[in-house]
Amino acid sequence: MEHKHDNDCLFCKIIKGEIPSDKVYEDDWCYAFRDINPQAPVHILVVPKGHIGSVGEIDESNSNYSAKCLEAIAKISRQENLGGGFRVISNCGPDAGQTVMHLHFHVLAGKTMGEKML
């Protein structure tokens, strides 16, 4: 399967194996790895293999990537034994804290989290 990449994108480089990562899951559509600066005991990033900037750039031409990422998150939750619960977050743009402009989903688990997001 051919995926569009951005040669300057950190996550595209990780997907292509140019930068090492602690891989958790991979299929034809997405790649998941452990965050190098975890915000919870379990902190996994799930990224589509095709370059999409953020949730704000999802449309009918690329929405299959986000759907496949969500399917992968469900598989990862079982693989990592996250039955007690987990949180999925996607930051969109600099004001929301997005630092890598490639769509990604943070999967956070391993501790009890409150209802507040901030």
N, C-alpha and C positions, 0 to 999 in steps of 0.2 A: 504494500500500500504506500502510495506517495503522499507525503505530508509537506505542507508549506512551512518553511523555517525562516527565522530571522537570524542571520549569521552573527549579529551583535548581542543576541539575547542569551542571558545566563541559563535559563531553563532549556532553551533549544540546544545549547551546548551540552547540558547534562543529559538530555534525551539522546543526543547523538554519541554519548560516551566520551566527549572531549574533556569533560570535567568529571572527576569521580563523585559517586554518591552512594549512600547506603540504601540500595534498592529494596523495596518492600513488595512491589507488584508491578507487572508489566503485561500489556496485551497489545493488540494491533492499534488501539486508539489512544491509550494513555499510559503514563509512567508515574509511579509513586515511590517516594523516598523519604527518609527521615530528615526532618529539619535540623540544620546544623546549630540553630539557636532555639532549642525547644522552649515553648511557653507552657508546657504541661508534661507530665511523665511520658505520655505518648503524644507525639506531634509529627504527623505525616503530611507531606504535600502531595497532592494528586494533580497532575498537569496533563492537558491534552497533548498529543504528539504533533498536532498541527498548531501553528502559531495563531493565537487569538489574543488580543490585548487584555480584555477583561470581560466580565459578564455584560458590560455595556456594549460590546461588539458582537454579541451572539445574535444571529438571525437565521432565517430558514436555510441559508447556504452552509452553515457550520454548526447548527444546534445539535447535530448527531454527536459531536465531540463532548459537549457538556452532558448529554444523556449518558454516554458511555463512561464518563468520569463518575457520575453518580452511581451507575451500576457497579463500577469498580470499588467505590467507597463502601457499598454494602458488602461486597466480597471481602474487602480488607477488614471490615469490622468483625466478620466471622473468623478470618484468618488470625487476627490479632486478639481474639477473645474479648471484644469490647462490648459484651452483652449488658454490662452495667450502664452503658450509655456513652455517647460521644457527641461532640459539637462539630458542626461543619460551618466554616466561615470562608467567604470570598471577599476580599477587599477590592474595591473598584476605584482606582484613581488615587492621586497623592493625598487628597484630603481624608481619605478613608484608610490611609496607611499602606497603600500598595507600593512596594519598592521595586518589584520586578514586573514589568509590563507584559506579562504572559499570563493568561487566565490560569488560576490555580485555586485549589480548595484546600484549606487547612483542616485536618482532622485532628481534633484535640480530645484526649481522654486520659484516664488513669488517676483522676482525682474528682472529687465532688465539686461541681461548679454551680454557682448561684444563678438565679434568673437574670440578673443584670448582665448586660453585654460589656459594660465598661467599668 
